[in-house]
Amino acid sequence: METATFERWQSLIRKYSGIWIPANRQLFLKTSLLKRIRDLNLKDYDEYYQKLQDKNWASLEWFQLIDALTIHETSFFRHKESFDLVQHVCQQKIIQSANSNSDCNVQIWSVGCSTGEEPYSLAIALEELSLNSLTEKGLRFYYGITGIDISYPALSAARRAIYSDRKLHMMSPEIQASYFNRHDSRHWRVKEHIRNRVLFLQGNLNDIGNSPKRNYDVIFCQNVLIYFRPEDRINILEGLVERLIPGGVLILGLGEIINWKHPELVRIDEKNCLAYQRQL
């Protein structure tokens, strides 16, 4: 692949999805494109490029290409410290609601939810919270998780909620038994009451300005910003902050953004997590 060809594809992919393929991943891009070219029985890069200009033809093909360019390798409770922080934040909200004699409602956004392990982990984390302070007063706890991803194939897998033994290695046998049913000899399926707590939507962070400005208590955005240029990451983060309630928490992946500050956020003092709280 010549430099000019690489840069042409690099620009097209960023324009459509926001995903940035750096120069050191040129071989990865070449391999991914050639696979799609072979699958579609096309001649070369140029023919594939021209076909993608046809909106009718490309409407479904883009999802296949983007799926090939993004990594869906994840597992449940991938970064334990971040999930511990979510539990702490939500437990504090439960206590505050009980003290004010009101029901508690927690809404979480899993950004770049991939094949579903992250949002289901968040749901399980909330199921494990103590509700004694609410129930003693006859109050109720509501929560919902919204998972968003650009990949339709990944979202389809997330909705099926069937996972191999290997994906569940980070959780205890007790948690596994409480929230999963055996699907077959090598797979487990998330139980229905957990699946019903998670809503999956297709969306593009490159177009975050047009997404609903719903108020979230927690926005969980890990291993997503790595796909974007530094300046695009800032735009995405500013859009996420707009969708946090006052007091809400934004949790990012360690190392995904460096020396970033926002006037409405305060960094949470947690050395093993990269998290910010929106000021009240």
N, C-alpha and C positions, 0 to 999 in steps of 0.2 A: 504494500500500500504506500503510494507516494505521499509526501507531506501535504501537498495541496488537496489530495483526496481525503486524507485524514481530517484536515481542518474543515473541509466542506461538510463532512458528516458530523464532526464535533459541533459545528455551529447549528446544523439542522436539529440535532438531538436536544441541544440546549434550548432552542427556540420552542420546540414542541413540549418538552417535559421539564426543563430546568436542570436536568441532569448534565453534569459536566464531566467529560472524559478527558483526564489530563494526558499530556504527551507520553508519560511513562506507561500508559495503559493502551498504547496504540495496538499492540499485538492482541490484547483482549478484545478490542473493538473489531479488529480484522476478523478474528475467529468467530465472533458472534454474528457479524454481518454475513460471512461466507456460509454459515449454517443456515441462516434464513434464505439466502440466495439459492442454496441447493434444495431446501425444502419447497421453495416456490417455483423451482425449475426456471429460474431466471439466468441471464447470461453473465452479468457482471455487476459491479458496484453501481455503475451509471444507470443501468436499466432499473435496478432496485430503487435508486434515488428518484428517478423520474416517476416510477409507479407511486411512490409515497407523496407525490404532489397531487395525485388524484384523490380528493377527499373521500369519495365514495369507496374506492378500493382500499384506501389506507385506514379507514375508520376502525377496523378490527385488527389490521396488521400492526398498527402502532402498539397495541397492547401486547402482542407477541414479542415485538422487538424490545420494548421496555422491560418486559419480564426477563428476557435473556440478558439484559444489561444490569440487572439488579440482583443482589444476593439475598436469598430467602433462608439462609442457614441460621436458625435461632433455636432457642429452647425455652422451657418454662423457667421463670424466675432467673433469668440470665444474669442479672446483676443484683444479687440479694440485697445489698445495701440500699439500693434505690427503692426496692419494694418495701423494705423496712421503714424507709422515710415516708412512703405513701401511707402505710399503716399508722404511723405516728401522727401525721397531719390529719388523717380522717378520724382517728380516735379522739384527738383534741376537739374536732368539730362536733363529735357526738356529745362530749362532755359539755361544751358550750351550749348546745341545743337543749340538753337536759336542764342546765342551770337557768335557761330562759323559758323553760316549760313549753318548748315547741318541738314538733317533729324535725328529724334531721334528713336532709336530702343532699347527697353527694353525687356530682357528675364529673366523670373523668374522660379525657380525650387521649386515646392512644394514636399517636401520629406515626405513620409508616408502620402499620400493624402487621404487615407481611401475612404469614399464614395463620395468625391468630394466637400464637403462644403468649404474646405479651398481654393483649386485652383479657384473655382468660386468666392469666396469672393475676392481673389486677382485680378481677372479680373474686377470685379465690382469696386474695389478701383481704378484701373487704368482708367476705363471709366469715373470716376468722377474728374479726373485731369483737370486743366485748360491748354488748348492748345493755348491760345491767342498769346503767344510769338512766337510760330511756325507759326500759320496760317497767322499772319500779314506779314510774310516774304515768304509765299507760301511754307512753309516746311511741312513735314508730320511726323506723329507719328505712329510707329509700335510697337506692343508688342505681346508676346506669353507667355503662361504659360504651363509648363510641370509638370504633376502630376505623381508621381511614388509610387507604393505600391506593397507589396508582395502578397496581396490577390486578386485572380481573381474575387471572388464574390463581393468584395468591389469595384473593378474597373468596374465591370458590372453595379452596381448600380450608380456609378459616371457617366458613359456614358449615362444612362437613364435620369439622372438629374431631377428626380421627388422627391419632398420632402414634408413632412407633415407640417401643419401649425406650429407645435411646433418648428421645425427646424429654422423657420424664425423669431423667436421672438426678435432677437437682432437688427433687421433692421427697419428703418422707413417705414411707408406706402408708401412714395414717392419712395424710393429705390425699394421696393417690386414691385410697379406698373411699374417701368421703366425696370426691368430686369427679371420679372417672368410673366408667363401666368397661369391663373387658369387651373388646369388639371382636377380636380373633386371637390366635395364638401369639401374634407379634404386635398387636395394636390395641390402643385404648381410645374410648370416645368420651369427651366431656359430657357430664350429666346435663340433662335437659334444663334443670333449674338454673344452671350457670350459663348455658347457651342463651337462655331467654333474657339474660341481663346484658347481653352484648349486641350492639347494632353495628353492622359493617357497611361502610359506604365507600364508593370509589371517588377519589379526589386527587388533585394535583397540587402539591405545595407551591408550585410555580405560579399558581393562580389563587393563592390564599386570600387575596383581597376580596374575592367574590364568594368566599365561603361564609356560611351563616355566623354572625357574631354572638353565638351562644355563650353564656357565662359558665366557665368550667372552674371547678375547685382545684383540679390537678390536670396539668397537661404533661404527658409523658412522651418525650421525643428523644429517643436514643437510636444511634446508628442510622440516622437518616440524613443529617446535615452533611455528612461526608460525601454525599453525591453532588453537592452544589458548590459553586464558586464562592469564595469568601464574601464578596459583596451581596450575592444572592442569599447567603445564610443570614445576613443582617436583616434583609427585607422579610424573610420568613419569620425570624424571631420577633420582629416588631409586630407582625400579624398575629403571632401566638399570644403575645402580651395583651393585645387588645381583646382577646377572647378569655382572659383570666378574670375571675371576680377579684375585687379588693380582698387581699389576704390569701388569694389563690397561689398555688405553687407550680412553678415550671421546672421540670426535671430533665436534664440533658445528659448526653453521654460524656464521660470524661475525655477531655482532649478534643472534643468536636468544635469548640469555639474558644479562642484565647483572648484574654484581655477585653472581653465584651462587657459593656456597662449600659444600663438603661435607667433613665431618671425615675421610673416608677418601680424599679425592682431593688431588692436588697439581697445580697448573696447569703444563703443559709450556711452557717458555720458547721459544715459536715465534711470532713476531709476526704471521705471515700465516695462522696457524691458531688455532682455539679448541679446545684439547684438554687433557685431564686424565688423570693416571695414578693408578690405585688403589694405595695404599701396600701394601707387602709385609707 
